[in-house]
Amino acid sequence: MQKWILFILLSPLGALFAQPHAVFVIGTPHYNPGSIMPPLAKQLERFGFRTTVVLPEENPEKNPKGIPASATEK
């Protein structure tokens, strides 16, 4: 029985049983998504999701490279 459980967790079928992960990438300041998305992420966590909110310090629209790699997760 233990071998089957390990097989399911390590196989592509294990992805079917994995916790879903929602990632929110904030790429604009319009309509204030920096204050809207974190509470939405918290609501999804109540339904069993893992969540990540990528919220850059500066406006990515003004950066020719877009969202910097140093954007912190909140």
PQR file with spaces between the fields and no chain letter, atoms N, CA, C, O and H, PARSE charges and radii, in Angstrom:
ATOM       1  N    MET     1       0.823   -1.201    0.000 -0.4000 1.5000
ATOM       2  CA   MET     1       0.000    0.000    0.000 -0.0000 2.0000
ATOM       3  C    MET     1       0.860    1.257    0.000  0.5500 1.7000
ATOM       4  O    MET     1       0.547    2.217   -0.703 -0.5500 1.4000
ATOM       5  N    GLN     2       1.946    1.266    0.782 -0.4000 1.5000
ATOM       6  CA   GLN     2       2.811    2.437    0.852 -0.0000 2.0000
ATOM       7  C    GLN     2       3.474    2.711   -0.491  0.5500 1.7000
ATOM       8  O    GLN     2       3.686    3.868   -0.851 -0.5500 1.4000
ATOM       9  H    GLN     2       2.201    0.486    1.353  0.4000 1.0000
ATOM      10  N    LYS     3       3.804    1.655   -1.236 -0.4000 1.5000
ATOM      11  CA   LYS     3       4.431    1.845   -2.541 -0.0000 2.0000
ATOM      12  C    LYS     3       3.467    2.524   -3.502  0.5500 1.7000
ATOM      13  O    LYS     3       3.884    3.351   -4.314 -0.5500 1.4000
ATOM      14  H    LYS     3       3.632    0.715   -0.944  0.4000 1.0000
ATOM      15  N    TRP     4       2.182    2.187   -3.422 -0.4000 1.5000
ATOM      16  CA   TRP     4       1.195    2.810   -4.298 -0.0000 2.0000
ATOM      17  C    TRP     4       1.024    4.285   -3.981  0.5500 1.7000
ATOM      18  O    TRP     4       0.907    5.102   -4.894 -0.5500 1.4000
ATOM      19  H    TRP     4       1.843    1.516   -2.763  0.4000 1.0000
ATOM      20  N    ILE     5       1.007    4.635   -2.722 -0.4000 1.5000
ATOM      21  CA   ILE     5       0.871    6.034   -2.340 -0.0000 2.0000
ATOM      22  C    ILE     5       2.073    6.829   -2.836  0.5500 1.7000
ATOM      23  O    ILE     5       1.911    7.925   -3.372 -0.5500 1.4000
ATOM      24  H    ILE     5       1.102    3.972   -1.980  0.4000 1.0000
ATOM      25  N    LEU     6       3.271    6.290   -2.663 -0.4000 1.5000
ATOM      26  CA   LEU     6       4.470    6.953   -3.137 -0.0000 2.0000
ATOM      27  C    LEU     6       4.443    7.091   -4.649  0.5500 1.7000
ATOM      28  O    LEU     6       4.836    8.128   -5.182 -0.5500 1.4000
ATOM      29  H    LEU     6       3.402    5.399   -2.227  0.4000 1.0000
ATOM      30  N    PHE     7       3.983    6.059   -5.345 -0.4000 1.5000
ATOM      31  CA   PHE     7       3.894    6.102   -6.803 -0.0000 2.0000
ATOM      32  C    PHE     7       2.940    7.207   -7.258  0.5500 1.7000
ATOM      33  O    PHE     7       3.255    7.949   -8.189 -0.5500 1.4000
ATOM      34  H    PHE     7       3.663    5.217   -4.911  0.4000 1.0000
ATOM      35  N    ILE     8       1.798    7.321   -6.623 -0.4000 1.5000
ATOM      36  CA   ILE     8       0.822    8.349   -6.997 -0.0000 2.0000
ATOM      37  C    ILE     8       1.385    9.736   -6.750  0.5500 1.7000
ATOM      38  O    ILE     8       1.181   10.628   -7.573 -0.5500 1.4000
ATOM      39  H    ILE     8       1.542    6.718   -5.867  0.4000 1.0000
ATOM      40  N    LEU     9       2.090    9.949   -5.639 -0.4000 1.5000
ATOM      41  CA   LEU     9       2.635   11.262   -5.328 -0.0000 2.0000
ATOM      42  C    LEU     9       3.762   11.662   -6.272  0.5500 1.7000
ATOM      43  O    LEU     9       3.935   12.848   -6.552 -0.5500 1.4000
ATOM      44  H    LEU     9       2.256    9.225   -4.970  0.4000 1.0000
ATOM      45  N    LEU    10       4.532   10.692   -6.768 -0.4000 1.5000
ATOM      46  CA   LEU    10       5.662   10.988   -7.625 -0.0000 2.0000
ATOM      47  C    LEU    10       5.328   10.919   -9.110  0.5500 1.7000
ATOM      48  O    LEU    10       6.136   11.338   -9.938 -0.5500 1.4000
ATOM      49  H    LEU    10       4.391    9.728   -6.541  0.4000 1.0000
ATOM      50  N    SER    11       4.183   10.411   -9.455 -0.4000 1.5000
ATOM      51  CA   SER    11       3.806   10.258  -10.856 -0.0000 2.0000
ATOM      52  C    SER    11       3.014   11.471  -11.336  0.5500 1.7000
ATOM      53  O    SER    11       2.592   12.290  -10.520 -0.5500 1.4000
ATOM      54  H    SER    11       3.526   10.070   -8.782  0.4000 1.0000
ATOM      55  N    PRO    12       2.805   11.599  -12.651 -0.5600 1.5000
ATOM      56  CA   PRO    12       1.954   12.687  -13.153  0.2800 2.0000
ATOM      57  C    PRO    12       0.545   12.645  -12.565  0.5500 1.7000
ATOM      58  O    PRO    12      -0.119   13.678  -12.477 -0.5500 1.4000
ATOM      59  N    LEU    13       0.088   11.471  -12.167 -0.4000 1.5000
ATOM      60  CA   LEU    13      -1.223   11.393  -11.525 -0.0000 2.0000
ATOM      61  C    LEU    13      -1.236   12.132  -10.195  0.5500 1.7000
ATOM      62  O    LEU    13      -2.287   12.585   -9.740 -0.5500 1.4000
ATOM      63  H    LEU    13       0.627   10.632  -12.239  0.4000 1.0000
ATOM      64  N    GLY    14      -0.072   12.253   -9.576 -0.4000 1.5000
ATOM      65  CA   GLY    14       0.018   12.978   -8.316 -0.0000 2.0000
ATOM      66  C    GLY    14      -0.399   14.426   -8.458  0.5500 1.7000
ATOM      67  O    GLY    14      -0.882   15.038   -7.505 -0.5500 1.4000
ATOM      68  H    GLY    14       0.782   11.885   -9.946  0.4000 1.0000
ATOM      69  N    ALA    15      -0.211   14.980   -9.657 -0.4000 1.5000
ATOM      70  CA   ALA    15      -0.612   16.369   -9.893 -0.0000 2.0000
ATOM      71  C    ALA    15      -2.122   16.538   -9.772  0.5500 1.7000
ATOM      72  O    ALA    15      -2.600   17.618   -9.425 -0.5500 1.4000
ATOM      73  H    ALA    15       0.181   14.484  -10.431  0.4000 1.0000
ATOM      74  N    LEU    16      -2.870   15.483  -10.056 -0.4000 1.5000
ATOM      75  CA   LEU    16      -4.323   15.564   -9.924 -0.0000 2.0000
ATOM      76  C    LEU    16      -4.759   15.733   -8.476  0.5500 1.7000
ATOM      77  O    LEU    16      -5.813   16.301   -8.192 -0.5500 1.4000
ATOM      78  H    LEU    16      -2.481   14.606  -10.338  0.4000 1.0000
ATOM      79  N    PHE    17      -3.928   15.231   -7.563 -0.4000 1.5000
ATOM      80  CA   PHE    17      -4.270   15.295   -6.148 -0.0000 2.0000
ATOM      81  C    PHE    17      -3.554   16.435   -5.437  0.5500 1.7000
ATOM      82  O    PHE    17      -3.739   16.627   -4.235 -0.5500 1.4000
ATOM      83  H    PHE    17      -3.071   14.769   -7.794  0.4000 1.0000
ATOM      84  N    ALA    18      -2.740   17.193   -6.162 -0.4000 1.5000
ATOM      85  CA   ALA    18      -1.972   18.282   -5.551 -0.0000 2.0000
ATOM      86  C    ALA    18      -2.885   19.471   -5.252  0.5500 1.7000
ATOM      87  O    ALA    18      -3.948   19.636   -5.852 -0.5500 1.4000
ATOM      88  H    ALA    18      -2.589   17.038   -7.138  0.4000 1.0000
ATOM      89  N    GLN    19      -2.440   20.276   -4.321 -0.4000 1.5000
ATOM      90  CA   GLN    19      -3.183   21.484   -3.954 -0.0000 2.0000
ATOM      91  C    GLN    19      -3.078   22.483   -5.102  0.5500 1.7000
ATOM      92  O    GLN    19      -1.971   22.748   -5.571 -0.5500 1.4000
ATOM      93  H    GLN    19      -1.577   20.143   -3.834  0.4000 1.0000
ATOM      94  N    PRO    20      -4.196   23.046   -5.571 -0.5600 1.5000
ATOM      95  CA   PRO    20      -4.130   24.031   -6.658  0.2800 2.0000
ATOM      96  C    PRO    20      -3.406   25.297   -6.206  0.5500 1.7000
ATOM      97  O    PRO    20      -3.478   25.684   -5.040 -0.5500 1.4000
ATOM      98  N    HIS    21      -2.711   25.933   -7.141 -0.4000 1.5000
ATOM      99  CA   HIS    21      -1.927   27.126   -6.832 -0.0000 2.0000
ATOM     100  C    HIS    21      -2.355   28.253   -7.759  0.5500 1.7000
ATOM     101  O    HIS    21      -2.225   28.138   -8.978 -0.5500 1.4000
ATOM     102  H    HIS    21      -2.652   25.618   -8.088  0.4000 1.0000
ATOM     103  N    ALA    22      -2.861   29.335   -7.194 -0.4000 1.5000
ATOM     104  CA   ALA    22      -3.257   30.512   -7.964 -0.0000 2.0000
ATOM     105  C    ALA    22      -2.185   31.580   -7.790  0.5500 1.7000
ATOM     106  O    ALA    22      -1.799   31.905   -6.668 -0.5500 1.4000
ATOM     107  H    ALA    22      -2.966   29.429   -6.204  0.4000 1.0000
ATOM     108  N    VAL    23      -1.703   32.128   -8.916 -0.4000 1.5000
ATOM     109  CA   VAL    23      -0.680   33.171   -8.889 -0.0000 2.0000
ATOM     110  C    VAL    23      -1.274   34.430   -9.503  0.5500 1.7000
ATOM     111  O    VAL    23      -1.765   34.406  -10.632 -0.5500 1.4000
ATOM     112  H    VAL    23      -2.017   31.864   -9.828  0.4000 1.0000
ATOM     113  N    PHE    24      -1.228   35.526   -8.760 -0.4000 1.5000
ATOM     114  CA   PHE    24      -1.699   36.822   -9.238 -0.0000 2.0000
ATOM     115  C    PHE    24      -0.480   37.696   -9.482  0.5500 1.7000
ATOM     116  O    PHE    24       0.288   37.968   -8.560 -0.5500 1.4000
ATOM     117  H    PHE    24      -0.829   35.546   -7.844  0.4000 1.0000
ATOM     118  N    VAL    25      -0.300   38.138  -10.729 -0.4000 1.5000
ATOM     119  CA   VAL    25       0.807   39.031  -11.073 -0.0000 2.0000
ATOM     120  C    VAL    25       0.202   40.397  -11.362  0.5500 1.7000
ATOM     121  O    VAL    25      -0.561   40.555  -12.315 -0.5500 1.4000
ATOM     122  H    VAL    25      -0.924   37.917  -11.479  0.4000 1.0000
ATOM     123  N    ILE    26       0.542   41.375  -10.545 -0.4000 1.5000
ATOM     124  CA   ILE    26       0.010   42.721  -10.681 -0.0000 2.0000
ATOM     125  C    ILE    26       0.917   43.476  -11.646  0.5500 1.7000
ATOM     126  O    ILE    26       2.090   43.703  -11.345 -0.5500 1.4000
ATOM     127  H    ILE    26       1.162   41.247   -9.771  0.4000 1.0000
ATOM     128  N    GLY    27       0.388   43.863  -12.793 -0.4000 1.5000
ATOM     129  CA   GLY    27       1.187   44.525  -13.810 -0.0000 2.0000
ATOM     130  C    GLY    27       0.725   45.936  -14.113  0.5500 1.7000
ATOM     131  O    GLY    27       1.225   46.548  -15.056 -0.5500 1.4000
ATOM     132  H    GLY    27      -0.564   43.679  -13.037  0.4000 1.0000
ATOM     133  N    THR    28      -0.202   46.466  -13.356 -0.4000 1.5000
ATOM     134  CA   THR    28      -0.713   47.810  -13.606 -0.0000 2.0000
ATOM     135  C    THR    28      -1.241   48.403  -12.299  0.5500 1.7000
ATOM     136  O    THR    28      -1.699   47.666  -11.425 -0.5500 1.4000
ATOM     137  H    THR    28      -0.609   45.968  -12.590  0.4000 1.0000
ATOM     138  N    PRO    29      -1.179   49.721  -12.163 -0.5600 1.5000
ATOM     139  CA   PRO    29      -1.764   50.333  -10.971  0.2800 2.0000
ATOM     140  C    PRO    29      -3.238   50.716  -11.181  0.5500 1.7000
ATOM     141  O    PRO    29      -3.906   51.132  -10.235 -0.5500 1.4000
ATOM     142  N    HIS    30      -3.741   50.578  -12.402 -0.4000 1.5000
ATOM     143  CA   HIS    30      -5.112   50.993  -12.696 -0.0000 2.0000
ATOM     144  C    HIS    30      -6.124   50.172  -11.905  0.5500 1.7000
ATOM     145  O    HIS    30      -6.010   48.949  -11.821 -0.5500 1.4000
ATOM     146  H    HIS    30      -3.198   50.239  -13.171  0.4000 1.0000
ATOM     147  N    TYR    31      -7.083   50.827  -11.342 -0.4000 1.5000
ATOM     148  CA   TYR    31      -8.157   50.230  -10.534 -0.0000 2.0000
ATOM     149  C    TYR    31      -7.634   49.579   -9.254  0.5500 1.7000
ATOM     150  O    TYR    31      -8.338   48.785   -8.631 -0.5500 1.4000
ATOM     151  H    TYR    31      -7.176   51.820  -11.410  0.4000 1.0000
ATOM     152  N    ASN    32      -6.409   49.909   -8.862 -0.4000 1.5000
ATOM     153  CA   ASN    32      -5.830   49.519   -7.578 -0.0000 2.0000
ATOM     154  C    ASN    32      -5.813   48.012   -7.308  0.5500 1.7000
ATOM     155  O    ASN    32      -6.323   47.581   -6.275 -0.5500 1.4000
ATOM     156  H    ASN    32      -5.837   50.554   -9.368  0.4000 1.0000
ATOM     157  N    PRO    33      -5.248   47.204   -8.196 -0.5600 1.5000
ATOM     158  CA   PRO    33      -5.223   45.761   -7.956  0.2800 2.0000
ATOM     159  C    PRO    33      -4.337   45.363   -6.785  0.5500 1.7000
ATOM     160  O    PRO    33      -4.492   44.273   -6.234 -0.5500 1.4000
ATOM     161  N    GLY    34      -3.404   46.239   -6.397 -0.4000 1.5000
ATOM     162  CA   GLY    34      -2.537   45.937   -5.263 -0.0000 2.0000
ATOM     163  C    GLY    34      -3.281   45.820   -3.951  0.5500 1.7000
ATOM     164  O    GLY    34      -2.803   45.173   -3.019 -0.5500 1.4000
ATOM     165  H    GLY    34      -3.278   47.124   -6.844  0.4000 1.0000
ATOM     166  N    SER    35      -4.441   46.438   -3.869 -0.4000 1.5000
ATOM     167  CA   SER    35      -5.241   46.310   -2.646 -0.0000 2.0000
ATOM     168  C    SER    35      -6.402   45.325   -2.816  0.5500 1.7000
ATOM     169  O    SER    35      -7.015   44.909   -1.833 -0.5500 1.4000
ATOM     170  H    SER    35      -4.829   46.964   -4.626  0.4000 1.0000
ATOM     171  N    ILE    36      -6.699   44.957   -4.058 -0.4000 1.5000
ATOM     172  CA   ILE    36      -7.820   44.048   -4.319 -0.0000 2.0000
ATOM     173  C    ILE    36      -7.382   42.577   -4.368  0.5500 1.7000
ATOM     174  O    ILE    36      -8.074   41.704   -3.844 -0.5500 1.4000
ATOM     175  H    ILE    36      -6.201   45.295   -4.856  0.4000 1.0000
ATOM     176  N    MET    37      -6.246   42.310   -4.991 -0.4000 1.5000
ATOM     177  CA   MET    37      -5.827   40.916   -5.198 -0.0000 2.0000
ATOM     178  C    MET    37      -5.418   40.186   -3.920  0.5500 1.7000
ATOM     179  O    MET    37      -5.772   39.016   -3.776 -0.5500 1.4000
ATOM     180  H    MET    37      -5.684   43.019   -5.417  0.4000 1.0000
ATOM     181  N    PRO    38      -4.689   40.809   -2.978 -0.5600 1.5000
ATOM     182  CA   PRO    38      -4.359   40.062   -1.754  0.2800 2.0000
ATOM     183  C    PRO    38      -5.588   39.545   -0.988  0.5500 1.7000
ATOM     184  O    PRO    38      -5.570   38.396   -0.547 -0.5500 1.4000
ATOM     185  N    PRO    39      -6.671   40.355   -0.807 -0.5600 1.5000
ATOM     186  CA   PRO    39      -7.858   39.795   -0.147  0.2800 2.0000
ATOM     187  C    PRO    39      -8.515   38.669   -0.963  0.5500 1.7000
ATOM     188  O    PRO    39      -9.040   37.711   -0.396 -0.5500 1.4000
ATOM     189  N    LEU    40      -8.480   38.795   -2.291 -0.4000 1.5000
ATOM     190  CA   LEU    40      -9.016   37.720   -3.128 -0.0000 2.0000
ATOM     191  C    LEU    40      -8.205   36.447   -2.942  0.5500 1.7000
ATOM     192  O    LEU    40      -8.762   35.350   -2.880 -0.5500 1.4000
ATOM     193  H    LEU    40      -8.053   39.573   -2.751  0.4000 1.0000
ATOM     194  N    ALA    41      -6.887   36.597   -2.854 -0.4000 1.5000
ATOM     195  CA   ALA    41      -6.020   35.436   -2.615 -0.0000 2.0000
ATOM     196  C    ALA    41      -6.361   34.783   -1.272  0.5500 1.7000
ATOM     197  O    ALA    41      -6.394   33.557   -1.166 -0.5500 1.4000
ATOM     198  H    ALA    41      -6.435   37.488   -2.905  0.4000 1.0000
ATOM     199  N    LYS    42      -6.610   35.596   -0.258 -0.4000 1.5000
ATOM     200  CA   LYS    42      -6.996   35.048    1.061 -0.0000 2.0000
ATOM     201  C    LYS    42      -8.299   34.263    0.981  0.5500 1.7000
ATOM     202  O    LYS    42      -8.444   33.229    1.633 -0.5500 1.4000
ATOM     203  H    LYS    42      -6.583   36.592   -0.344  0.4000 1.0000
ATOM     204  N    GLN    43      -9.236   34.744    0.194 -0.4000 1.5000
ATOM     205  CA   GLN    43     -10.500   34.031    0.027 -0.0000 2.0000
ATOM     206  C    GLN    43     -10.271   32.675   -0.652  0.5500 1.7000
ATOM     207  O    GLN    43     -10.873   31.674   -0.264 -0.5500 1.4000
ATOM     208  H    GLN    43      -9.118   35.584   -0.336  0.4000 1.0000
ATOM     209  N    LEU    44      -9.401   32.648   -1.662 -0.4000 1.5000
ATOM     210  CA   LEU    44      -9.115   31.379   -2.333 -0.0000 2.0000
ATOM     211  C    LEU    44      -8.437   30.390   -1.394  0.5500 1.7000
ATOM     212  O    LEU    44      -8.657   29.184   -1.501 -0.5500 1.4000
ATOM     213  H    LEU    44      -8.912   33.462   -1.977  0.4000 1.0000
ATOM     214  N    GLU    45      -7.614   30.889   -0.476 -0.4000 1.5000
ATOM     215  CA   GLU    45      -6.962   30.010    0.496 -0.0000 2.0000
ATOM     216  C    GLU    45      -7.995   29.291    1.362  0.5500 1.7000
ATOM     217  O    GLU    45      -7.762   28.164    1.797 -0.5500 1.4000
ATOM     218  H    GLU    45      -7.435   31.869   -0.389  0.4000 1.0000
ATOM     219  N    ARG    46      -9.114   29.927    1.609 -0.4000 1.5000
ATOM     220  CA   ARG    46     -10.182   29.288    2.390 -0.0000 2.0000
ATOM     221  C    ARG    46     -10.760   28.081    1.652  0.5500 1.7000
ATOM     222  O    ARG    46     -11.335   27.188    2.274 -0.5500 1.4000
ATOM     223  H    ARG    46      -9.303   30.843    1.255  0.4000 1.0000
ATOM     224  N    PHE    47     -10.607   28.054    0.318 -0.4000 1.5000
ATOM     225  CA   PHE    47     -11.114   26.946   -0.489 -0.0000 2.0000
ATOM     226  C    PHE    47     -10.030   25.936   -0.827  0.5500 1.7000
ATOM     227  O    PHE    47     -10.240   25.066   -1.672 -0.5500 1.4000
ATOM     228  H    PHE    47     -10.140   28.780   -0.187  0.4000 1.0000
ATOM     229  N    GLY    48      -8.876   26.036   -0.184 -0.4000 1.5000
ATOM     230  CA   GLY    48      -7.832   25.038   -0.354 -0.0000 2.0000
ATOM     231  C    GLY    48      -6.750   25.376   -1.361  0.5500 1.7000
ATOM     232  O    GLY    48      -5.909   24.526   -1.657 -0.5500 1.4000
ATOM     233  H    GLY    48      -8.705   26.743    0.502  0.4000 1.0000
ATOM     234  N    PHE    49      -6.742   26.581   -1.895 -0.4000 1.5000
ATOM     235  CA   PHE    49      -5.708   26.980   -2.846 -0.0000 2.0000
ATOM     236  C    PHE    49      -4.462   27.457   -2.108  0.5500 1.7000
ATOM     237  O    PHE    49      -4.549   28.021   -1.018 -0.5500 1.4000
ATOM     238  H    PHE    49      -7.425   27.271   -1.655  0.4000 1.0000
ATOM     239  N    ARG    50      -3.298   27.224   -2.720 -0.4000 1.5000
ATOM     240  CA   ARG    50      -2.090   27.956   -2.341 -0.0000 2.0000
ATOM     241  C    ARG    50      -2.121   29.199   -3.206  0.5500 1.7000
ATOM     242  O    ARG    50      -2.533   29.126   -4.364 -0.5500 1.4000
ATOM     243  H    ARG    50      -3.227   26.766   -3.606  0.4000 1.0000
ATOM     244  N    THR    51      -1.698   30.339   -2.681 -0.4000 1.5000
ATOM     245  CA   THR    51      -1.739   31.565   -3.476 -0.0000 2.0000
ATOM     246  C    THR    51      -0.421   32.308   -3.385  0.5500 1.7000
ATOM     247  O    THR    51       0.287   32.246   -2.380 -0.5500 1.4000
ATOM     248  H    THR    51      -1.363   30.399   -1.741  0.4000 1.0000
ATOM     249  N    THR    52      -0.114   33.010   -4.461 -0.4000 1.5000
ATOM     250  CA   THR    52       1.040   33.896   -4.528 -0.0000 2.0000
ATOM     251  C    THR    52       0.590   35.174   -5.205  0.5500 1.7000
ATOM     252  O    THR    52      -0.044   35.132   -6.259 -0.5500 1.4000
ATOM     253  H    THR    52      -0.689   33.061   -5.277  0.4000 1.0000
ATOM     254  N    VAL    53       0.914   36.310   -4.606 -0.4000 1.5000
ATOM     255  CA   VAL    53       0.621   37.605   -5.207 -0.0000 2.0000
ATOM     256  C    VAL    53       1.957   38.289   -5.472  0.5500 1.7000
ATOM     257  O    VAL    53       2.705   38.578   -4.538 -0.5500 1.4000
ATOM     258  H    VAL    53       1.429   36.344   -3.750  0.4000 1.0000
ATOM     259  N    VAL    54       2.257   38.547   -6.744 -0.4000 1.5000
ATOM     260  CA   VAL    54       3.485   39.243   -7.126 -0.0000 2.0000
ATOM     261  C    VAL    54       3.117   40.706   -7.314  0.5500 1.7000
ATOM     262  O    VAL    54       2.372   41.064   -8.227 -0.5500 1.4000
ATOM     263  H    VAL    54       1.649   38.312   -7.503  0.4000 1.0000
ATOM     264  N    LEU    55       3.650   41.540   -6.438 -0.4000 1.5000
ATOM     265  CA   LEU    55       3.294   42.953   -6.405 -0.0000 2.0000
ATOM     266  C    LEU    55       4.574   43.789   -6.498  0.5500 1.7000
ATOM     267  O    LEU    55       5.241   44.001   -5.486 -0.5500 1.4000
ATOM     268  H    LEU    55       4.255   41.249   -5.697  0.4000 1.0000
ATOM     269  N    PRO    56       4.928   44.266   -7.701 -0.5600 1.5000
ATOM     270  CA   PRO    56       6.156   45.053   -7.851  0.2800 2.0000
ATOM     271  C    PRO    56       6.082   46.374   -7.093  0.5500 1.7000
ATOM     272  O    PRO    56       5.002   46.925   -6.880 -0.5500 1.4000
ATOM     273  N    GLU    57       7.245   46.869   -6.692 -0.4000 1.5000
ATOM     274  CA   GLU    57       7.315   48.142   -5.971 -0.0000 2.0000
ATOM     275  C    GLU    57       6.930   49.306   -6.878  0.5500 1.7000
ATOM     276  O    GLU    57       6.201   50.208   -6.464 -0.5500 1.4000
ATOM     277  H    GLU    57       8.122   46.422   -6.865  0.4000 1.0000
ATOM     278  N    GLU    58       7.424   49.284   -8.124 -0.4000 1.5000
ATOM     279  CA   GLU    58       7.151   50.391   -9.039 -0.0000 2.0000
ATOM     280  C    GLU    58       6.133   49.967  -10.099  0.5500 1.7000
ATOM     281  O    GLU    58       5.733   48.804  -10.161 -0.5500 1.4000
ATOM     282  H    GLU    58       8.016   48.552   -8.460  0.4000 1.0000
ATOM     283  N    ASN    59       5.730   50.908  -10.914 -0.4000 1.5000
ATOM     284  CA   ASN    59       4.756   50.656  -11.963 -0.0000 2.0000
ATOM     285  C    ASN    59       5.421   49.913  -13.126  0.5500 1.7000
ATOM     286  O    ASN    59       6.266   50.500  -13.802 -0.5500 1.4000
ATOM     287  H    ASN    59       6.055   51.852  -10.863  0.4000 1.0000
ATOM     288  N    PRO    60       5.075   48.651  -13.388 -0.5600 1.5000
ATOM     289  CA   PRO    60       5.692   47.904  -14.477  0.2800 2.0000
ATOM     290  C    PRO    60       5.394   48.493  -15.854  0.5500 1.7000
ATOM     291  O    PRO    60       6.140   48.246  -16.802 -0.5500 1.4000
ATOM     292  N    GLU    61       4.324   49.264  -15.979 -0.4000 1.5000
ATOM     293  CA   GLU    61       3.998   49.869  -17.268 -0.0000 2.0000
ATOM     294  C    GLU    61       5.025   50.916  -17.681  0.5500 1.7000
ATOM     295  O    GLU    61       5.191   51.187  -18.870 -0.5500 1.4000
ATOM     296  H    GLU    61       3.718   49.465  -15.210  0.4000 1.0000
ATOM     297  N    LYS    62       5.704   51.496  -16.724 -0.4000 1.5000
ATOM     298  CA   LYS    62       6.718   52.512  -17.021 -0.0000 2.0000
ATOM     299  C    LYS    62       8.107   51.908  -17.159  0.5500 1.7000
ATOM     300  O    LYS    62       9.051   52.614  -17.514 -0.5500 1.4000
ATOM     301  H    LYS    62       5.569   51.276  -15.758  0.4000 1.0000
ATOM     302  N    ASN    63       8.247   50.632  -16.888 -0.4000 1.5000
ATOM     303  CA   ASN    63       9.525   49.941  -17.012 -0.0000 2.0000
ATOM     304  C    ASN    63       9.550   49.225  -18.358  0.5500 1.7000
ATOM     305  O    ASN    63       8.697   48.371  -18.602 -0.5500 1.4000
ATOM     306  H    ASN    63       7.480   50.059  -16.599  0.4000 1.0000
ATOM     307  N    PRO    64      10.503   49.543  -19.246 -0.5600 1.5000
ATOM     308  CA   PRO    64      10.526   48.897  -20.564  0.2800 2.0000
ATOM     309  C    PRO    64      10.731   47.385  -20.489  0.5500 1.7000
ATOM     310  O    PRO    64      10.405   46.667  -21.434 -0.5500 1.4000
ATOM     311  N    LYS    65      11.270   46.900  -19.369 -0.4000 1.5000
ATOM     312  CA   LYS    65      11.472   45.458  -19.209 -0.0000 2.0000
ATOM     313  C    LYS    65      10.286   44.773  -18.539  0.5500 1.7000
ATOM     314  O    LYS    65      10.294   43.554  -18.366 -0.5500 1.4000
ATOM     315  H    LYS    65      11.535   47.483  -18.601  0.4000 1.0000
ATOM     316  N    GLY    66       9.277   45.534  -18.165 -0.4000 1.5000
ATOM     317  CA   GLY    66       8.093   44.955  -17.526 -0.0000 2.0000
ATOM     318  C    GLY    66       8.286   44.752  -16.033  0.5500 1.7000
ATOM     319  O    GLY    66       8.873   45.597  -15.357 -0.5500 1.4000
ATOM     320  H    GLY    66       9.271   46.524  -18.305  0.4000 1.0000
ATOM     321  N    ILE    67       7.803   43.659  -15.530 -0.4000 1.5000
ATOM     322  CA   ILE    67       7.870   43.369  -14.104 -0.0000 2.0000
ATOM     323  C    ILE    67       9.281   42.910  -13.768  0.5500 1.7000
ATOM     324  O    ILE    67       9.768   41.946  -14.357 -0.5500 1.4000
ATOM     325  H    ILE    67       7.326   42.973  -16.079  0.4000 1.0000
ATOM     326  N    PRO    68       9.947   43.584  -12.830 -0.5600 1.5000
ATOM     327  CA   PRO    68      11.319   43.208  -12.498  0.2800 2.0000
ATOM     328  C    PRO    68      11.395   41.859  -11.791  0.5500 1.7000
ATOM     329  O    PRO    68      10.448   41.431  -11.130 -0.5500 1.4000
ATOM     330  N    ALA    69      12.520   41.213  -11.942 -0.4000 1.5000
ATOM     331  CA   ALA    69      12.730   39.917  -11.296 -0.0000 2.0000
ATOM     332  C    ALA    69      12.757   40.049   -9.781  0.5500 1.7000
ATOM     333  O    ALA    69      12.557   39.067   -9.067 -0.5500 1.4000
ATOM     334  H    ALA    69      13.288   41.561  -12.479  0.4000 1.0000
ATOM     335  N    SER    70      13.000   41.237   -9.296 -0.4000 1.5000
ATOM     336  CA   SER    70      13.081   41.451   -7.845 -0.0000 2.0000
ATOM     337  C    SER    70      11.716   41.722   -7.211  0.5500 1.7000
ATOM     338  O    SER    70      11.643   42.057   -6.029 -0.5500 1.4000
ATOM     339  H    SER    70      13.163   42.035   -9.876  0.4000 1.0000
ATOM     340  N    ALA    71      10.638   41.582   -7.981 -0.4000 1.5000
ATOM     341  CA   ALA    71       9.295   41.821   -7.419 -0.0000 2.0000
ATOM     342  C    ALA    71       9.075   40.869   -6.254  0.5500 1.7000
ATOM     343  O    ALA    71       9.344   39.672   -6.356 -0.5500 1.4000
ATOM     344  H    ALA    71      10.698   41.310   -8.941  0.4000 1.0000
ATOM     345  N    THR    72       8.593   41.400   -5.167 -0.4000 1.5000
ATOM     346  CA   THR    72       8.415   40.584   -3.971 -0.0000 2.0000
ATOM     347  C    THR    72       7.044   39.944   -3.960  0.5500 1.7000
ATOM     348  O    THR    72       6.085   40.484   -4.512 -0.5500 1.4000
ATOM     349  H    THR    72       8.374   42.373   -5.084  0.4000 1.0000
ATOM     350  N    GLU    73       6.962   38.792   -3.328 -0.4000 1.5000
ATOM     351  CA   GLU    73       5.681   38.096   -3.156 -0.0000 2.0000
ATOM     352  C    GLU    73       5.066   38.579   -1.868  0.5500 1.7000
ATOM     353  O    GLU    73       5.742   38.668   -0.842 -0.5500 1.4000
ATOM     354  H    GLU    73       7.741   38.353   -2.879  0.4000 1.0000
ATOM     355  N    LYS    74       3.795   38.891   -1.915 -0.4000 1.5000
ATOM     356  CA   LYS    74       3.101   39.376   -0.714 -0.0000 2.0000
ATOM     357  C    LYS    74       1.953   38.473   -0.410  0.5500 1.7000
ATOM     358  O    LYS    74       1.232   38.698    0.562 -0.5500 1.4000
ATOM     359  H    LYS    74       3.246   38.819   -2.748  0.4000 1.0000
